[in-house]
Amino acid sequence: MFARSGIVRSAVQSTRAMARAASTTAAAGAGKKASWVKDALGLAGVVTAGVGFYYATESGAGAVYASDALHPPSYPWDHTGWTDTYDHASIRRGHQVFKEVCATCHSLDRLAYRNLVGVAYTEEEAKALAAEIEVEDGPNDEGEMFMRPGKLSDYFPRPYANEEIARKANNGALPPDLSLIVKARHDGANYVFALLTGYPEDPPAGVELRDGLHYNPYFPGGAIGMAKALEDGLVEFEDGTPGTASQAAKDVTMFLAWVAEPELEERRLAGLTALVFLGLVGAGTFYMKRLTWAVVKSAQVVRTVARK
């Protein structure tokens, strides 16, 4: 009797110990779950704050642009698709527009004449274009600087010697360098084209402009120091393309898009080549994996139990 009561007492004590252990484990699990929830909420808060800070700083110009200027339409450019390339005939015409119109005020500090070879001109044509400018070089044997004709390694000349002269010639406004203008502005090529073609005959009623400023709804604030630069018939293209203002704007925008990203075609070709190569390697790897593991996965294990 006493033996049975001892066994029962031991079983009850074991059950109570297991219950306490289970409750302790459950409490620890609940604590871990609460801690995990706190960590997740903290991480979500940090990510939300980071995204908000990004849009408040990096996209701040875009916010001002969207609220303070007319959004440009989206145009079907030849180079925007994943497998698309530049229109090189348009690049050549765009260089002509830049040379005859834009170069009087704007610079292209990042572009050399050698960059035009194979893109818009032959080597001989690019050399002839470079020879049209004079570049200060030296010193010579007598220690003096001298002027020489340009060559392929020379960069495009600046229209003004320094910033002060540029501002004085443009009523205090500084014409920006156009080397990266397409990448530096929101909506890129669409913005540049819309800006060049977006000058109305007269500003809207109630809009007052200071002297030397011009109205353009696509420019933040609506008042821009650059006057309308392109007119129908202003440029006569050597290939016979009609020299309308919209055609000139389209071609010079294409030229500036190429200047801002000249490696685009090579990068896309390299990317497509890499995708094809990785696809072939992946297919071969998958086949070898199936072939190698086929013996193991198709093997059967037979267990024979000997009968007594």
N, C-alpha and C positions, 0 to 999 in steps of 0.2 A: 504493500500500500504506500509506504513511504517512498519506495523506489518510483512508483508511478507518479506520485505528486512531485517528486524532484524532476522527473522527465518533463512533466507538464509545465513546471515553473521555468525550466530551461528553455522550452519552446516559446513560452510567452516572452521571456527576456530577449530571446533572439529575434522574435517578431518585432518587439519594440525597438531594438537596436537597428533593425533593417528599416523600419519606418523613419527613425530619426535620421539615418544616413540618406534615405530617399528624399526627405524634406530638406536636408542640408544641400544635397545635390541639386534639387529643384531651385532652391534659393540662389545657389551659385550660378545655375544656368540662367535664371531670371536676371541676376546681376550682370552677367556677361551680355545677355540680350539687351538690357538697358544701356550698357556701356557701348555696345555696337550701334545701337540706334543713335546715341549721342554723337558718336564719331561720324556716322553717316550724315547726320544733320549738320555737323560742323563742316564736313567736307563740301556738302552742298552749298552752305553759306559762303565758303571761300570761293568756290567756282562761280557762284552768282555774282559775288563782289568783283571777281576778276573780269568776268564778261562785261559787267556794267562799267568798270574802269576802262576797259578796252574801247567800248563804244563811246565813252565820254571823252577819250583822248585821241585815239587813232582815227575814229570815225567822226570826230568833232567837226572837221571841215565838211564832211559829207552831210552832216545834219544842218549846218549853216547853208550849204549849197542847196539842199532840198527845200528849205523853208524860205530862202532869200532869193532864189533864182528859179527860172523856168527849167524843168527837167528836159534834157534833149531827147528827141526820138531815138529809137534803136534802128540802125541802118544795117543792111546785109553786107558787111565787109567781106572781102575775099579771103582774109587770113584768120578769121575767128574760129573756124572749125578745127577739130582735133587733127584732121589730116589735110587741112587747107594750107596753101602757101601764098606768098605775096604776089601781087600783080606787078611784075617787073617793068612792064611798059608804063604803068601808072607811076611807079617810083621814078622812072626817068622823067616823065612829064612833071611830077611833083618837084623834082630837083630844079627843073627849069623855072617853075613858079617861085620857088624859094630864092633862086639866084636873081631873078628879075624883080621880085616884089618884096619878099620878106627880109632878104639880106641887107636891105638899107637900114633896118633898125635892130634886127635880131641876129644872134650869133649861134653857132653850132660848135661849141668848144670840144666836143667829144668825137667829131667826125673828121677823118683825114681823107685826102683824095684817093689814097690807095684802097679805101673801103668801098669805093664805087666800082672798082674793077670786078667784072664778072657778075655784077648785080644790075647795073643800069648802063654801064659803058664798057667798051673794050679798053685794054691797057693804053693803046695809042690815044684814044679819045680822052681818057682820064688824064694822061700826061698833057694833052693840049689844054684841058681845063685848068690844070694846076699852073701851067705856064702863063696864064692870063693875069695872075696876081704877082706882086712883088713882095719878097720877104726880106726882112733885115737879117743879115748873117754876119759872121765874123768872130773875132777880129782877123784881119788879113796880116800879111807879113809886116806891115807898117803899124800894126796895132789899131787900125781903124775899122769901124763897122761899115758894111756896104750892103747895097740892095742887090738882090739876085732874083731871077724868075723862079716861080714856085716849082716844086717837084712832088712826086707822089707821096712822099713821107710827110709833107707839110699838112697842117690842119687848116680848116677853113678860117679865113681871117675874120677878126671882129670888126663890126662897123664903127665902133668908137674906141678910142685909146684907153679910156677909163670910165668909171661909173659917173663921175661928176659931169663929164662932157655929155654922156648919154642922157642924164637927167635934164641938163640944160637944154638939150635939143628936143626934148619931149615934154616940156611944161612940168618938169619935176617927176614924171613917171619914168621908171626904169624898165625898159623892154627886157623880158626874161630870156635867158638862154633856152633854146628850143630842143636841145639834145634829148631831154627826157620828158618833154612836156606831155606827151601822150600817156606815159605811165604815172606822171606826177599829178594829173588831174582826174577827178572823179568821172567815171564813165569814158575816159580815154578818148578814142577816136571820135565817138559820137559827140562829145563835148566840143572838141576842136572844130569839127565840121559845122556843128550848129552855131558856134560862136562866129565863125567866118561868114556864114550866110544869114545870120539872124539880126542884121541891122535893119530896122524899119525906116521908112521915109521920114517920119516924125515921131517923137516920143509920145506916149499916151497923154491924155489930158490930165493935168494936175502934177505931172512929173517935171521938176525943175532941175536943171543941170548946171553945174558951174562951168565957167569958161574953160575950154580945152578938154572937156569930157563929152562922151557920146553915149547914147542909150543903146543897151543891148540886154534883152531880157534873160539871156543865158549866163551873163556874168554876175557873180554875187554882188548885190547892191544895185545892179542895173546900170551903173555909171562906169565906163571904161575909158582909159586914156587913148586907146588905139582907135583911130577912125576906120571906116569901112575901107578895106584895102583892095578888094576884088570887084571888078566890074566886067560885064560882058565885053569880049573883044580886047581885053587888056593884054592877054598873053596869046601869042600865035604859036601853036604847037607844031613842031617840025614833022610830026607824023600825020598831020591833017585832021586831028581831032578838033571838033568845034571848041573854041576858047571861051565857053560861057563861064560865068562866075561860079556856078555850082560845080562844073567840071574841074575848074582850077582848084576849088576848095577840096574836092574829093581827092585829087591827085596829090596836093601838098600834104593833106592829112595822111594819105598812104605813105608818102615819103617820110614824114615825121614818125609814123608808127614803125617803119623799118629802122630809122635812126635810133629810136629808143630801144629796140629789141632786134638787132641784126642777126642774132644767133637762133631765132625762133625756128626756122626751117630745119637747121641742123639738129636742134634739140628734139624736135618732134620726130625726125627720122631716127635719131638714136633711141628715143623712147619706144617707137614702134618696133625697132629691131630688137630691143631688150625684151619687149613683151612676147614677140615671136620666139626668141631664144628660150626664155623662161618657160613658155608654153610647151615647147618641144622637150626641154629637160624634165619638166613636171610630168609629161605624159610618159617619157621613158622611165622615170623613177617609179611611177605608179605601176607600170607594167613589170618592172623588175621586182618590185615589192610583192606583187601578186604571184609572180613566178617563183620567187624564193620561198614564200610562206605557203604555197599551195600544198607542198608535201606535208607540212605540219598541220594545216587546217583541215586537210582531207583525210588525215590518218584516223583510224578507228582503234580505240582501246577496248579490248574484249576481256572481260573478267570471268574466269571460269572457276566456279566453286566446286570443289571436290565433294562428292557425296560419300558419307560414311556408310 
